[in-house]
Amino acid sequence: MGASHGRVGFDSFSHLKPVMQNRFTLLPLMFPPYTGRVKRLKEMVLRLVK
């Protein structure tokens, strides 16, 4: 088979790069599908704005 048919081969032929993930962002709350929790939060915010 050779060394190119496994995890090490995949890593050597790939361009690995670090990816930063922000787990505490509120951006997913802006887009559908809205869950029940997101709907309640949206209603609370809209009541405060009025």
C-alpha positions as CSV (number, residue, x, y, z in Angstrom):
1,M,0.0,0.0,0.0
2,G,2.6,2.6,1.0
3,A,2.7,5.4,3.4
4,S,0.2,7.6,1.5
5,H,-2.9,5.5,2.4
6,G,-3.4,6.5,6.0
7,R,-3.7,9.3,8.4
8,V,-0.1,10.4,8.1
9,G,-0.4,10.3,4.3
10,F,-3.5,12.4,4.4
11,D,-1.8,14.9,6.7
12,S,1.3,15.1,4.5
13,F,-0.7,15.8,1.3
14,S,-3.0,18.3,3.0
15,H,-2.4,21.9,3.8
16,L,-3.1,22.0,7.5
17,K,-3.9,25.3,9.1
18,P,-5.3,26.4,12.5
19,V,-8.9,27.5,12.7
20,M,-10.2,29.7,15.5
21,Q,-13.7,29.0,16.7
22,N,-15.7,31.4,18.8
23,R,-18.1,29.3,20.8
24,F,-19.6,32.2,22.6
25,T,-20.9,34.2,19.6
26,L,-24.6,35.2,19.3
27,L,-24.5,35.2,15.5
28,P,-26.3,31.8,15.1
29,L,-29.3,33.3,17.0
30,M,-29.8,35.7,14.1
31,F,-30.6,33.1,11.4
32,P,-33.4,30.5,11.2
33,P,-34.5,27.9,12.2
34,Y,-35.4,29.5,15.4
35,T,-35.7,27.2,18.4
36,G,-38.2,27.9,21.3
37,R,-35.4,29.4,23.4
38,V,-34.4,31.8,20.6
39,K,-38.0,32.9,20.0
40,R,-38.5,33.7,23.7
41,L,-35.2,35.6,23.8
42,K,-36.2,37.6,20.7
43,E,-39.6,38.4,22.2
44,M,-37.9,39.6,25.5
45,V,-35.5,41.9,23.6
46,L,-38.3,43.3,21.4
47,R,-40.4,44.1,24.6
48,L,-37.4,45.9,26.1
49,V,-36.9,48.0,22.9
50,K,-40.5,49.2,22.7
